[in-house]
Amino acid sequence: MRLAAPILLLLATATLHAQEAPSPDAPPPASTAPAQPAPEFHAPTLTLTTRLVDTYFSVRDSTGYVLNLTAPDCHVLDNHQPQTIKTLTQEKNLPLTLGILLDTSGSQLKVLPTEQKSAVTFLKDVLTPKDLAFLITFDVNVDLLADDTNSLPELSRAINAASINAATASAGTPGIGGGPFPTASVRGTLLYDAVYLAAHDKLANQAGRKVLILLTDGGDQGSQKTLADATEAAQRSNALLYVIFISAHSFADNFSDLTNPKAAMDHLAKATGGRVIDVGTNPTKLDAAFTQIADELRTQYRLTYTPTTPADAKFHPQEITCGPHHTVDTRKGYYALPAPDDSDTAP
């Protein structure tokens, strides 16, 4: 409601008179100095960054996989220092990001159809709606044929579309979005480049369980990256790498000679907690290899601890034991990076 002008004037005059004639009993007038703002209170900022090392592993004895372990059953060393286990759980239902790396060089001409069939069957058996998978082929180029998806029809089409030395025919923008990864002009079998790109570009920023399955005869020619580069990238991404070794040639199991393709693959796989499964060119063994991997993924444990060792960005050897008669399949170590501000989990 709006007051009329005379009434407003009358009220203003009455207020002025009241200020000019204070009561004798009234307290002295307040200071006419401008009020000072209340001092601001700044609470101290407390920043807590807790490093939590996260490791996946499986345990076997003479009868098969061991499924009933608890934290007191196991011990862990970080950079040779004993650690206190925070949690030890079985992680059958944790989301999985799975990469299949398929060798499509000329040496795989006779076995590629069998590989395709077995890989499709494996994905049907393992992949759930909350999981993701991708497919990379490698020969003279490294090509992403299927990006992260849980669509079995899409993955099956991509696997069945793979052909020997067909990577350069893929359309799309070079890189992760589709089409061939950028590579050097050198022609060969870019195995180490494929592993590096899969681990570094695809898996490094993924959470949860991460697995790479490499189907190859272990031969590398022309990669820009080395075996050491590929191994470090896989370790930094916290990916478990399996090699299904497919070759008509017999190699001596001299695992100290890393020029031996099988020895190189053994080094790469074991550094991440995976292993090599040698199937020769036998289709039955190839199916069995995929079955072994599926079984291991269903029986994995997840172990966490807050390390007492420094976050020095260096490689920390890691050792897990769960009793004298148990074999533990786990990674050889991890890179001790500082925990980011918005996360409490280290690789």
ABEGO torsion letter per residue (X at the ends): XBBBAAAAAAAAAAAAAAAABBBAABBBBBBABBBBBBBBBBBBBBBBBBBBBBBBBBBBBAAEBBAABBAAABBBBBGGBBBBBABBBBBAABBBBBBBBBBABAAAAAAAAAAAAAAAAAAAAABBAABBBBBBBBBABBBBABBBBABAAAAAAAAAABBBGAAAABBEBBEAAEEBBBBBABBEBBAAAAAAAAAAAAAAABBEBBBBBBBBAGBBBGBABBAAAAAAAAAAAGBBBBBBBBBABBBBBBAABAABAAAAAAAAAAAAGBBBBBAEABAAAAAAAAAAAAAAAAABBBBBBBBABBBAGBBBBBBBBAEAABBBBBBAEBBBBBBBAABABBX
